[in-house]
Amino acid sequence: MSLIPAKELQRYVHTEIVTLYLVMHKEIREGARDKFIRLKIGDKTGSVAANIWNNVEHFDKMFETGDVIKIKGQVKDFKGQLQISIVKLRKAEPEEYHLKDFLATTEKDLSVLGDRLFSFIEAIENSYIKQLLSDIFNDVDFFQLFAKSPAAKTWHHNFIGGLMEHTVAVTEICEYAADRYPVDKDLLIAGALLHDIGKVYEYSVKSVVEFTNVGRLVGHINIGDHLITKKAEAIDAFPVDLLMKLRHLILSHHGEFEKGSARLPQIIEAVVLHYADNLDAQAAGVKQFIEAVKNEDSEWTEFDRINERYYYLK
């Protein structure tokens, strides 16, 4: 069957469609009259909200998040946002689709991002920091995982290659800041390159981004801190004070205890890294909300449940 890319759904408003989509999110909500199933479905071109209003218990048992489903439904425009009202569905058979058609991937060239990342390492002057970064990123097996990893399960850079894209962006912001504030540039750049490396082991990507067991139980901040400490211990005479500061950058980059930070930023490099990380994450997250809008006449995005707001488009 011919698939309908999610980005082209605007052409099908008020039309009944039959196509395949990946289930990115699924939840049962309380409606005005009864329960209904709210979905986020889509493919590598984008996503769309969908609702199942009838036979909720029946349909709920048929599929889970991460499944590809064949749907029949009506494309509607609800308050400027596209939605699909699903009347019929079933779980798709493996031979009906190629998973690569549904996995979102960075639009940037990974080889170019990789070259940019290694250019930062080449510019490092501190020999200990340079050796540490080289030992980590020159590990072929690790770098292959790093290049394909997402930076989050939801919100920002939650796609293949997202971690590399986010890391390079944060490092570029820190490079800009290093010329304007009294920071140790090598330390700050190292922190930017390493701040999220634990995410290589925090997430797995099959059909959707999911937490690994170690990701749930330990988390990327602690994983990254452990990895960096072990690598530094293998370098002869790695300065104790330098390692302490670098670990602090990793442990404090979320900025607040309420946001999962292990420590509060207490050196200027940690303060700059936190805001650089948050700037790229928040701006990229809002960008994804804007790009998800399929109706060119819409004035507002879907509701952002994390930040509790809509975003104005005009």
Order of alpha helices (4+ residues) and beta strands (2+ residues): beta-beta-beta-alpha-beta-beta-alpha-alpha-alpha-alpha-alpha-alpha-beta-beta-alpha-alpha-alpha-alpha
